[in-house]
Amino acid sequence: MQTGNEHGSGRGRSVLLTGATGFVGNALLPALVDAGFAVRCATRDAGKAAKRWPDRSWVQADVSDRGAVERALAGCDCAFYLVHGMASEGVDFRRAETAQAESFLRAAESAGVRRIVYLGGVAGPHDASEHLRSREEVGEVLRSGRVSTVELRASMIIGHGSLSWLIVRDLAARLPLMVLPRWLESRTQPVGIDDVVAALLGAIDVPVEGSAWFDVPGPDVLSGREILERTADVLGVGRPFMIQVPFVTPRLSSHWVRLVTRAEWSVAREIVVGLKDDLLAKDDRFWGMIGHRGLLHFEEAARRALAAERREGPVPGAWGVIERVILAARRGEA
């Protein structure tokens, strides 16, 4: 993978990183530090975060608290908005998400921030899931203000810690026989976390008039079935035997996904429901705008995700034991 000199030096520049305890935030932070930026990590519980990551600079700020966010943003050149409430309960989570984005935007305007970078999702159809619609609406809010906002839209992100990858990885590892609902024929363009980090870094200084959104797709167009098959290949096990059952809906499927994967059910439900239609990028021009070349193909991104998982040790708990037995049998190991 090669990355051009697509963003300016961070020397002497401060950025605020929301979502710093999450999957994408944790991946982005070292890249920001390596680029020379002074990074302020925003969280709702700075004391708890500081105990876990004492080497980071933490600020207490809930994104819905305009005053706290404005103080956290003081002197910052750029702010990353990497928070999502996809696991939120209640019918009004979309309204809460847009209200938080509005509060954050006004704080950024008051603090004189030059740019906001937001990571959203690929646009779905008009009847998309609540999760996908909420991510679009948050982007619309952030792009509506006086601060130049670059919204990046990614589909499935492949990396250790990604919830959508966790579901795929667990299904491929634990189910040698699988019912194949119609929605697994829907296509998407998975993108590796390393490429997402490059996109986020490039978005800091990419020349944009006002605000704009860009898709950041991976190089492969794959159906859900192909993603599961290729994940099994990378795991070194035989591809699962799939039985076509077209009447199984995404909402019904989310219940058996709940039984097999480690992902929180409210999260798994929203991800699976969002898979009922193709989620394809409009174009891939953003990669050229930032000079980023050599996008990771699905198999390489998956290999890196599995390698990162192995570095943390075996999967814990009863499911971990069951999984190891299943994988050994499928690999033909004694």
Contacts in CASP RR format, 6 or more apart in sequence:
PFRMAT RR
TARGET T0000
AUTHOR 0000-0000-0000
METHOD contacts of the structure
MODEL  1
MQTGNEHGSGRGRSVLLTGATGFVGNALLPALVDAGFAVRCATRDAGKAA
KRWPDRSWVQADVSDRGAVERALAGCDCAFYLVHGMASEGVDFRRAETAQ
AESFLRAAESAGVRRIVYLGGVAGPHDASEHLRSREEVGEVLRSGRVSTV
ELRASMIIGHGSLSWLIVRDLAARLPLMVLPRWLESRTQPVGIDDVVAAL
LGAIDVPVEGSAWFDVPGPDVLSGREILERTADVLGVGRPFMIQVPFVTP
RLSSHWVRLVTRAEWSVAREIVVGLKDDLLAKDDRFWGMIGHRGLLHFEE
AARRALAAERREGPVPGAWGVIERVILAARRGEA
1 194 0 8 1.000
1 195 0 8 1.000
1 293 0 8 1.000
1 294 0 8 1.000
1 295 0 8 1.000
1 296 0 8 1.000
2 292 0 8 1.000
2 293 0 8 1.000
2 294 0 8 1.000
3 198 0 8 1.000
3 291 0 8 1.000
3 292 0 8 1.000
3 293 0 8 1.000
4 290 0 8 1.000
4 291 0 8 1.000
4 292 0 8 1.000
4 293 0 8 1.000
6 198 0 8 1.000
6 201 0 8 1.000
6 202 0 8 1.000
6 205 0 8 1.000
6 206 0 8 1.000
6 289 0 8 1.000
6 290 0 8 1.000
6 291 0 8 1.000
6 292 0 8 1.000
7 35 0 8 1.000
7 201 0 8 1.000
7 202 0 8 1.000
7 204 0 8 1.000
7 205 0 8 1.000
7 206 0 8 1.000
7 290 0 8 1.000
8 35 0 8 1.000
8 204 0 8 1.000
8 205 0 8 1.000
9 35 0 8 1.000
9 36 0 8 1.000
10 35 0 8 1.000
10 36 0 8 1.000
10 37 0 8 1.000
11 36 0 8 1.000
12 36 0 8 1.000
12 37 0 8 1.000
12 38 0 8 1.000
13 36 0 8 1.000
13 37 0 8 1.000
13 38 0 8 1.000
13 77 0 8 1.000
13 78 0 8 1.000
14 37 0 8 1.000
14 38 0 8 1.000
14 39 0 8 1.000
14 40 0 8 1.000
14 75 0 8 1.000
14 76 0 8 1.000
14 77 0 8 1.000
15 32 0 8 1.000
15 37 0 8 1.000
15 38 0 8 1.000
15 39 0 8 1.000
15 40 0 8 1.000
15 76 0 8 1.000
15 77 0 8 1.000
15 78 0 8 1.000
15 79 0 8 1.000
15 80 0 8 1.000
15 204 0 8 1.000
16 40 0 8 1.000
16 42 0 8 1.000
16 59 0 8 1.000
16 72 0 8 1.000
16 73 0 8 1.000
16 76 0 8 1.000
16 78 0 8 1.000
16 79 0 8 1.000
16 80 0 8 1.000
16 113 0 8 1.000
17 25 0 8 1.000
17 28 0 8 1.000
17 29 0 8 1.000
17 32 0 8 1.000
17 39 0 8 1.000
17 40 0 8 1.000
17 41 0 8 1.000
17 42 0 8 1.000
17 80 0 8 1.000
17 82 0 8 1.000
18 42 0 8 1.000
18 61 0 8 1.000
18 63 0 8 1.000
18 79 0 8 1.000
18 80 0 8 1.000
18 81 0 8 1.000
18 82 0 8 1.000
18 83 0 8 1.000
18 104 0 8 1.000
19 25 0 8 1.000
19 41 0 8 1.000
19 42 0 8 1.000
19 43 0 8 1.000
19 80 0 8 1.000
19 82 0 8 1.000
19 83 0 8 1.000
20 26 0 8 1.000
20 29 0 8 1.000
20 39 0 8 1.000
20 41 0 8 1.000
20 42 0 8 1.000
20 43 0 8 1.000
20 49 0 8 1.000
20 56 0 8 1.000
20 58 0 8 1.000
20 82 0 8 1.000
21 41 0 8 1.000
21 43 0 8 1.000
21 49 0 8 1.000
21 52 0 8 1.000
21 53 0 8 1.000
22 82 0 8 1.000
23 157 0 8 1.000
23 159 0 8 1.000
23 161 0 8 1.000
23 162 0 8 1.000
23 163 0 8 1.000
23 193 0 8 1.000
24 82 0 8 1.000
24 119 0 8 1.000
24 157 0 8 1.000
24 193 0 8 1.000
24 196 0 8 1.000
24 197 0 8 1.000
24 200 0 8 1.000
25 80 0 8 1.000
25 82 0 8 1.000
27 193 0 8 1.000
27 194 0 8 1.000
27 196 0 8 1.000
27 197 0 8 1.000
28 80 0 8 1.000
28 82 0 8 1.000
28 197 0 8 1.000
28 200 0 8 1.000
28 201 0 8 1.000
29 39 0 8 1.000
29 41 0 8 1.000
29 56 0 8 1.000
31 197 0 8 1.000
31 198 0 8 1.000
31 200 0 8 1.000
31 201 0 8 1.000
32 39 0 8 1.000
32 201 0 8 1.000
33 39 0 8 1.000
35 201 0 8 1.000
38 57 0 8 1.000
39 56 0 8 1.000
39 57 0 8 1.000
40 57 0 8 1.000
40 58 0 8 1.000
40 59 0 8 1.000
40 72 0 8 1.000
40 76 0 8 1.000
41 49 0 8 1.000
41 53 0 8 1.000
41 56 0 8 1.000
41 57 0 8 1.000
41 58 0 8 1.000
41 59 0 8 1.000
42 58 0 8 1.000
42 59 0 8 1.000
42 60 0 8 1.000
42 61 0 8 1.000
42 63 0 8 1.000
42 69 0 8 1.000
42 72 0 8 1.000
43 49 0 8 1.000
43 58 0 8 1.000
43 59 0 8 1.000
43 60 0 8 1.000
43 61 0 8 1.000
44 60 0 8 1.000
44 61 0 8 1.000
44 62 0 8 1.000
45 60 0 8 1.000
46 58 0 8 1.000
46 59 0 8 1.000
46 60 0 8 1.000
47 58 0 8 1.000
47 60 0 8 1.000
49 56 0 8 1.000
49 58 0 8 1.000
50 56 0 8 1.000
50 58 0 8 1.000
59 71 0 8 1.000
59 72 0 8 1.000
60 68 0 8 1.000
60 72 0 8 1.000
61 68 0 8 1.000
61 69 0 8 1.000
61 71 0 8 1.000
61 72 0 8 1.000
62 68 0 8 1.000
62 69 0 8 1.000
63 69 0 8 1.000
63 81 0 8 1.000
63 83 0 8 1.000
63 100 0 8 1.000
63 101 0 8 1.000
63 103 0 8 1.000
63 104 0 8 1.000
64 96 0 8 1.000
64 99 0 8 1.000
64 100 0 8 1.000
64 103 0 8 1.000
65 103 0 8 1.000
66 103 0 8 1.000
66 104 0 8 1.000
66 106 0 8 1.000
66 107 0 8 1.000
67 107 0 8 1.000
69 103 0 8 1.000
69 104 0 8 1.000
69 107 0 8 1.000
69 108 0 8 1.000
70 107 0 8 1.000
70 110 0 8 1.000
70 111 0 8 1.000
73 79 0 8 1.000
73 107 0 8 1.000
73 108 0 8 1.000
73 111 0 8 1.000
73 112 0 8 1.000
73 113 0 8 1.000
74 111 0 8 1.000
75 111 0 8 1.000
75 112 0 8 1.000
76 111 0 8 1.000
76 113 0 8 1.000
77 113 0 8 1.000
77 114 0 8 1.000
77 115 0 8 1.000
78 113 0 8 1.000
78 114 0 8 1.000
78 115 0 8 1.000
78 116 0 8 1.000
78 117 0 8 1.000
78 204 0 8 1.000
79 104 0 8 1.000
79 108 0 8 1.000
79 113 0 8 1.000
79 115 0 8 1.000
79 116 0 8 1.000
79 117 0 8 1.000
80 116 0 8 1.000
80 117 0 8 1.000
80 118 0 8 1.000
80 119 0 8 1.000
80 200 0 8 1.000
81 101 0 8 1.000
81 104 0 8 1.000
81 116 0 8 1.000
81 117 0 8 1.000
81 118 0 8 1.000
81 119 0 8 1.000
81 138 0 8 1.000
81 142 0 8 1.000
82 118 0 8 1.000
82 119 0 8 1.000
83 100 0 8 1.000
84 97 0 8 1.000
84 120 0 8 1.000
84 134 0 8 1.000
84 135 0 8 1.000
84 138 0 8 1.000
85 93 0 8 1.000
85 96 0 8 1.000
85 97 0 8 1.000
85 134 0 8 1.000
86 131 0 8 1.000
86 134 0 8 1.000
86 266 0 8 1.000
86 267 0 8 1.000
86 270 0 8 1.000
86 271 0 8 1.000
87 264 0 8 1.000
87 266 0 8 1.000
87 267 0 8 1.000
87 270 0 8 1.000
88 96 0 8 1.000
88 97 0 8 1.000
88 266 0 8 1.000
89 266 0 8 1.000
93 130 0 8 1.000
93 134 0 8 1.000
94 130 0 8 1.000
94 133 0 8 1.000
94 134 0 8 1.000
94 137 0 8 1.000
97 134 0 8 1.000
97 137 0 8 1.000
97 138 0 8 1.000
98 134 0 8 1.000
98 137 0 8 1.000
98 138 0 8 1.000
98 141 0 8 1.000
101 137 0 8 1.000
101 138 0 8 1.000
101 139 0 8 1.000
101 141 0 8 1.000
101 142 0 8 1.000
102 141 0 8 1.000
104 116 0 8 1.000
104 142 0 8 1.000
105 116 0 8 1.000
105 141 0 8 1.000
105 142 0 8 1.000
105 144 0 8 1.000
105 145 0 8 1.000
105 147 0 8 1.000
105 149 0 8 1.000
108 116 0 8 1.000
108 147 0 8 1.000
109 145 0 8 1.000
109 146 0 8 1.000
109 147 0 8 1.000
112 147 0 8 1.000
113 147 0 8 1.000
114 147 0 8 1.000
114 148 0 8 1.000
115 147 0 8 1.000
115 148 0 8 1.000
115 149 0 8 1.000
115 150 0 8 1.000
115 203 0 8 1.000
115 204 0 8 1.000
116 142 0 8 1.000
116 147 0 8 1.000
116 148 0 8 1.000
116 149 0 8 1.000
116 150 0 8 1.000
117 149 0 8 1.000
117 150 0 8 1.000
117 152 0 8 1.000
117 200 0 8 1.000
117 203 0 8 1.000
117 204 0 8 1.000
118 138 0 8 1.000
118 139 0 8 1.000
118 142 0 8 1.000
118 149 0 8 1.000
118 150 0 8 1.000
118 151 0 8 1.000
118 152 0 8 1.000
119 151 0 8 1.000
119 152 0 8 1.000
119 154 0 8 1.000
119 196 0 8 1.000
119 200 0 8 1.000
120 135 0 8 1.000
120 136 0 8 1.000
120 138 0 8 1.000
120 139 0 8 1.000
120 151 0 8 1.000
120 152 0 8 1.000
120 153 0 8 1.000
120 154 0 8 1.000
121 132 0 8 1.000
121 135 0 8 1.000
121 136 0 8 1.000
121 153 0 8 1.000
121 154 0 8 1.000
121 155 0 8 1.000
122 153 0 8 1.000
122 154 0 8 1.000
122 155 0 8 1.000
122 188 0 8 1.000
122 189 0 8 1.000
122 215 0 8 1.000
122 217 0 8 1.000
122 279 0 8 1.000
122 280 0 8 1.000
122 281 0 8 1.000
123 132 0 8 1.000
123 136 0 8 1.000
123 153 0 8 1.000
123 282 0 8 1.000
124 132 0 8 1.000
124 136 0 8 1.000
124 277 0 8 1.000
124 279 0 8 1.000
125 277 0 8 1.000
128 136 0 8 1.000
128 274 0 8 1.000
128 277 0 8 1.000
129 270 0 8 1.000
129 273 0 8 1.000
129 274 0 8 1.000
129 276 0 8 1.000
130 270 0 8 1.000
131 270 0 8 1.000
131 271 0 8 1.000
131 273 0 8 1.000
131 274 0 8 1.000
132 274 0 8 1.000
132 279 0 8 1.000
139 149 0 8 1.000
139 151 0 8 1.000
139 213 0 8 1.000
142 149 0 8 1.000
142 151 0 8 1.000
142 211 0 8 1.000
143 149 0 8 1.000
143 151 0 8 1.000
143 211 0 8 1.000
143 212 0 8 1.000
143 213 0 8 1.000
144 211 0 8 1.000
145 211 0 8 1.000
147 211 0 8 1.000
148 208 0 8 1.000
148 210 0 8 1.000
148 211 0 8 1.000
149 210 0 8 1.000
149 211 0 8 1.000
150 203 0 8 1.000
150 206 0 8 1.000
150 208 0 8 1.000
150 211 0 8 1.000
150 212 0 8 1.000
150 213 0 8 1.000
150 214 0 8 1.000
151 211 0 8 1.000
151 212 0 8 1.000
151 213 0 8 1.000
151 214 0 8 1.000
152 196 0 8 1.000
152 199 0 8 1.000
152 200 0 8 1.000
152 203 0 8 1.000
152 213 0 8 1.000
152 214 0 8 1.000
152 215 0 8 1.000
152 216 0 8 1.000
152 286 0 8 1.000
153 213 0 8 1.000
153 214 0 8 1.000
153 215 0 8 1.000
153 216 0 8 1.000
153 281 0 8 1.000
154 191 0 8 1.000
154 196 0 8 1.000
154 199 0 8 1.000
154 215 0 8 1.000
154 216 0 8 1.000
154 217 0 8 1.000
155 188 0 8 1.000
155 189 0 8 1.000
155 190 0 8 1.000
155 191 0 8 1.000
155 217 0 8 1.000
155 279 0 8 1.000
155 280 0 8 1.000
155 281 0 8 1.000
156 162 0 8 1.000
156 164 0 8 1.000
156 165 0 8 1.000
156 168 0 8 1.000
156 188 0 8 1.000
156 190 0 8 1.000
156 191 0 8 1.000
156 227 0 8 1.000
157 164 0 8 1.000
157 165 0 8 1.000
157 190 0 8 1.000
157 191 0 8 1.000
157 192 0 8 1.000
157 193 0 8 1.000
157 196 0 8 1.000
158 165 0 8 1.000
158 190 0 8 1.000
158 191 0 8 1.000
158 192 0 8 1.000
158 193 0 8 1.000
158 296 0 8 1.000
158 298 0 8 1.000
158 301 0 8 1.000
158 302 0 8 1.000
158 305 0 8 1.000
159 165 0 8 1.000
159 192 0 8 1.000
159 193 0 8 1.000
159 301 0 8 1.000
159 304 0 8 1.000
159 305 0 8 1.000
159 308 0 8 1.000
160 304 0 8 1.000
160 305 0 8 1.000
160 306 0 8 1.000
160 308 0 8 1.000
160 309 0 8 1.000
160 312 0 8 1.000
161 305 0 8 1.000
162 193 0 8 1.000
162 305 0 8 1.000
163 263 0 8 1.000
163 264 0 8 1.000
163 267 0 8 1.000
163 268 0 8 1.000
163 271 0 8 1.000
164 271 0 8 1.000
165 302 0 8 1.000
165 305 0 8 1.000
166 261 0 8 1.000
166 262 0 8 1.000
166 263 0 8 1.000
167 257 0 8 1.000
167 261 0 8 1.000
167 263 0 8 1.000
167 268 0 8 1.000
167 271 0 8 1.000
167 272 0 8 1.000
168 227 0 8 1.000
168 228 0 8 1.000
168 231 0 8 1.000
169 231 0 8 1.000
169 235 0 8 1.000
169 302 0 8 1.000
169 305 0 8 1.000
169 306 0 8 1.000
169 309 0 8 1.000
170 260 0 8 1.000
170 261 0 8 1.000
170 262 0 8 1.000
170 263 0 8 1.000
170 323 0 8 1.000
171 178 0 8 1.000
171 228 0 8 1.000
171 257 0 8 1.000
171 260 0 8 1.000
171 261 0 8 1.000
172 228 0 8 1.000
172 229 0 8 1.000
172 231 0 8 1.000
172 232 0 8 1.000
172 235 0 8 1.000
172 237 0 8 1.000
172 240 0 8 1.000
173 231 0 8 1.000
173 232 0 8 1.000
173 235 0 8 1.000
173 237 0 8 1.000
173 323 0 8 1.000
173 326 0 8 1.000
173 327 0 8 1.000
174 260 0 8 1.000
174 319 0 8 1.000
174 322 0 8 1.000
174 323 0 8 1.000
174 326 0 8 1.000
175 240 0 8 1.000
175 260 0 8 1.000
176 237 0 8 1.000
176 238 0 8 1.000
176 240 0 8 1.000
176 241 0 8 1.000
176 326 0 8 1.000
176 330 0 8 1.000
177 240 0 8 1.000
177 241 0 8 1.000
177 243 0 8 1.000
178 228 0 8 1.000
178 240 0 8 1.000
178 241 0 8 1.000
178 242 0 8 1.000
178 243 0 8 1.000
179 242 0 8 1.000
179 243 0 8 1.000
179 245 0 8 1.000
179 248 0 8 1.000
179 256 0 8 1.000
180 225 0 8 1.000
180 242 0 8 1.000
180 243 0 8 1.000
180 244 0 8 1.000
180 245 0 8 1.000
181 245 0 8 1.000
181 246 0 8 1.000
181 248 0 8 1.000
181 249 0 8 1.000
181 250 0 8 1.000
181 252 0 8 1.000
181 253 0 8 1.000
182 246 0 8 1.000
182 247 0 8 1.000
182 248 0 8 1.000
183 249 0 8 1.000
183 250 0 8 1.000
183 253 0 8 1.000
183 272 0 8 1.000
183 275 0 8 1.000
183 276 0 8 1.000
184 223 0 8 1.000
184 224 0 8 1.000
184 225 0 8 1.000
184 228 0 8 1.000
184 242 0 8 1.000
184 275 0 8 1.000
185 223 0 8 1.000
185 224 0 8 1.000
185 225 0 8 1.000
186 223 0 8 1.000
186 224 0 8 1.000
186 275 0 8 1.000
186 276 0 8 1.000
186 277 0 8 1.000
186 278 0 8 1.000
186 279 0 8 1.000
187 221 0 8 1.000
187 222 0 8 1.000
187 223 0 8 1.000
187 224 0 8 1.000
187 278 0 8 1.000
187 279 0 8 1.000
187 280 0 8 1.000
188 221 0 8 1.000
188 222 0 8 1.000
188 224 0 8 1.000
188 227 0 8 1.000
188 275 0 8 1.000
188 278 0 8 1.000
188 279 0 8 1.000
188 280 0 8 1.000
189 217 0 8 1.000
189 218 0 8 1.000
189 219 0 8 1.000
189 220 0 8 1.000
189 221 0 8 1.000
189 222 0 8 1.000
189 279 0 8 1.000
189 280 0 8 1.000
189 281 0 8 1.000
190 218 0 8 1.000
190 220 0 8 1.000
190 222 0 8 1.000
190 227 0 8 1.000
190 298 0 8 1.000
190 301 0 8 1.000
191 216 0 8 1.000
191 217 0 8 1.000
191 218 0 8 1.000
191 295 0 8 1.000
191 296 0 8 1.000
191 301 0 8 1.000
192 218 0 8 1.000
192 296 0 8 1.000
192 301 0 8 1.000
192 304 0 8 1.000
193 301 0 8 1.000
193 304 0 8 1.000
193 305 0 8 1.000
194 296 0 8 1.000
194 301 0 8 1.000
194 304 0 8 1.000
195 216 0 8 1.000
195 218 0 8 1.000
195 292 0 8 1.000
195 295 0 8 1.000
195 296 0 8 1.000
195 301 0 8 1.000
196 216 0 8 1.000
198 290 0 8 1.000
198 292 0 8 1.000
199 216 0 8 1.000
199 286 0 8 1.000
199 287 0 8 1.000
199 290 0 8 1.000
199 292 0 8 1.000
202 290 0 8 1.000
202 292 0 8 1.000
203 290 0 8 1.000
206 286 0 8 1.000
206 289 0 8 1.000
206 290 0 8 1.000
207 289 0 8 1.000
214 285 0 8 1.000
214 286 0 8 1.000
214 289 0 8 1.000
215 281 0 8 1.000
215 282 0 8 1.000
215 283 0 8 1.000
215 284 0 8 1.000
215 286 0 8 1.000
216 281 0 8 1.000
216 284 0 8 1.000
216 286 0 8 1.000
216 287 0 8 1.000
217 280 0 8 1.000
217 281 0 8 1.000
217 284 0 8 1.000
218 284 0 8 1.000
218 295 0 8 1.000
218 296 0 8 1.000
219 294 0 8 1.000
219 295 0 8 1.000
219 296 0 8 1.000
219 297 0 8 1.000
220 297 0 8 1.000
220 298 0 8 1.000
221 280 0 8 1.000
222 230 0 8 1.000
222 298 0 8 1.000
224 275 0 8 1.000
225 242 0 8 1.000
227 298 0 8 1.000
228 239 0 8 1.000
228 240 0 8 1.000
228 242 0 8 1.000
229 239 0 8 1.000
229 240 0 8 1.000
230 298 0 8 1.000
230 299 0 8 1.000
230 302 0 8 1.000
231 302 0 8 1.000
232 238 0 8 1.000
232 239 0 8 1.000
232 240 0 8 1.000
233 239 0 8 1.000
233 299 0 8 1.000
234 299 0 8 1.000
234 302 0 8 1.000
234 303 0 8 1.000
234 306 0 8 1.000
235 306 0 8 1.000
235 327 0 8 1.000
236 330 0 8 1.000
236 331 0 8 1.000
237 327 0 8 1.000
237 330 0 8 1.000
237 331 0 8 1.000
238 330 0 8 1.000
249 276 0 8 1.000
250 272 0 8 1.000
250 273 0 8 1.000
250 274 0 8 1.000
250 275 0 8 1.000
250 276 0 8 1.000
251 269 0 8 1.000
251 272 0 8 1.000
251 273 0 8 1.000
253 272 0 8 1.000
254 265 0 8 1.000
254 268 0 8 1.000
254 269 0 8 1.000
254 272 0 8 1.000
254 273 0 8 1.000
257 263 0 8 1.000
257 268 0 8 1.000
257 272 0 8 1.000
258 265 0 8 1.000
258 268 0 8 1.000
258 269 0 8 1.000
261 268 0 8 1.000
262 315 0 8 1.000
262 319 0 8 1.000
263 271 0 8 1.000
287 293 0 8 1.000
287 295 0 8 1.000
296 304 0 8 1.000
309 315 0 8 1.000
314 320 0 8 1.000
314 324 0 8 1.000
315 323 0 8 1.000
315 324 0 8 1.000
328 334 0 8 1.000
END
